[in-house]
C-alpha cells in the first residue's frame, strides 16, 4: 500500500525547484544506500505536475511523526529516545555515504 505526499508549495524557477527537491534527494539516497530505519517511510518515486511536487511513499500505519505528536501530545522518554535513535541512524547513513 502506498501514499502520495503532495508538497503544496508551488515549484517555479530553478532555485525554488532545487530547494523543494531536497526532501526527495534525501529519501532517494536512503533508498539507494540500502537499509532504511524502520520509522522512516520508504521512498518509491516522485514527480512534478502542475508546478507541485508529489512524492510516493510506502504507507506508514502510524502516520507521520507530526501526526503522532498531535495524537499523543507528548512522548515518553523511552519513545522519544527511540525516535531520536532512528533519526540519528538515518543521518549517519546519509553522512557515511
C-alpha positions as semicolon CSV with decimal commas, in nm:
position;residue;x (nm);y (nm);z (nm)
1;X;0,000;0,000;0,000
2;X;0,134;0,340;-0,097
3;X;0,052;0,703;-0,025
4;X;0,128;1,017;-0,221
5;X;0,250;1,323;-0,036
6;X;0,169;1,649;-0,212
7;X;0,400;1,942;-0,144
8;X;0,169;2,240;-0,168
9;X;0,448;2,487;-0,227
10;X;0,447;2,593;-0,590
11;X;0,765;2,490;-0,771
12;X;0,855;2,760;-1,020
13;X;1,202;2,880;-1,104
14;X;1,522;2,678;-1,094
15;X;1,632;2,783;-0,742
16;X;1,295;2,703;-0,585
17;X;1,277;2,372;-0,772
18;X;1,618;2,264;-0,639
19;X;1,527;2,374;-0,286
20;X;1,196;2,184;-0,297
21;X;1,359;1,863;-0,426
22;X;1,595;1,838;-0,124
23;X;1,348;1,611;0,059
24;X;1,326;1,382;-0,242
25;X;1,705;1,362;-0,276
26;X;1,746;1,268;0,090
27;X;1,480;0,995;0,073
28;X;1,606;0,853;-0,255
29;X;1,962;0,849;-0,116
30;X;1,844;0,646;0,185
31;X;1,672;0,403;-0,052
32;X;1,987;0,370;-0,263
33;X;2,205;0,301;0,041
34;X;2,002;0,001;0,144
35;X;1,850;-0,048;0,486
36;X;1,626;0,237;0,592
37;X;1,542;0,279;0,964
38;X;1,201;0,126;1,034
39;X;1,031;0,454;1,131
40;X;1,120;0,624;0,804
41;X;0,874;0,562;0,521
42;X;1,039;0,413;0,218
43;X;1,058;0,634;-0,089
44;X;0,910;0,490;-0,409
45;X;0,915;0,770;-0,668
46;X;0,836;1,138;-0,717
47;X;0,726;1,375;-0,990
48;X;0,631;1,736;-1,055
49;X;0,292;1,806;-1,205
50;X;0,125;2,146;-1,244
51;X;0,422;2,303;-1,057
52;X;0,356;2,087;-0,749
53;X;0,579;1,811;-0,613
54;X;0,430;1,466;-0,548
55;X;0,622;1,202;-0,351
56;X;0,504;0,839;-0,349
57;X;0,593;0,658;-0,026
58;X;0,508;0,331;0,138
59;X;0,210;0,363;0,373
60;X;0,314;0,406;0,736
61;X;0,035;0,278;0,959
62;X;0,133;0,505;1,249
63;X;0,137;0,815;1,028
64;X;0,397;1,089;1,038
65;X;0,592;1,194;1,344
66;X;0,391;1,516;1,340
67;X;0,057;1,330;1,341
68;X;0,178;1,103;1,622
69;X;0,272;1,406;1,832
70;X;-0,068;1,564;1,766
71;X;-0,243;1,242;1,873
72;X;-0,027;1,165;2,176
73;X;0,056;1,526;2,271
74;X;0,387;1,403;2,409
75;X;0,614;1,101;2,402
76;X;0,753;0,914;2,697
77;X;1,128;0,938;2,744
78;X;1,165;0,588;2,600
79;X;0,955;0,670;2,291
80;X;1,145;0,996;2,232
81;X;1,476;0,813;2,262
82;X;1,362;0,558;2,004
83;X;1,261;0,832;1,759
84;X;1,590;1,017;1,807
85;X;1,786;0,696;1,764
86;X;1,620;0,617;1,432
87;X;1,665;0,974;1,305
88;X;2,031;0,960;1,408
89;X;2,077;0,629;1,223
90;X;1,928;0,777;0,906
91;X;2,151;1,085;0,930
92;X;2,457;0,870;0,996
93;X;2,375;0,658;0,691
94;X;2,348;0,969;0,472
95;X;2,665;1,118;0,620
96;X;2,869;0,799;0,578
97;X;2,776;0,762;0,213
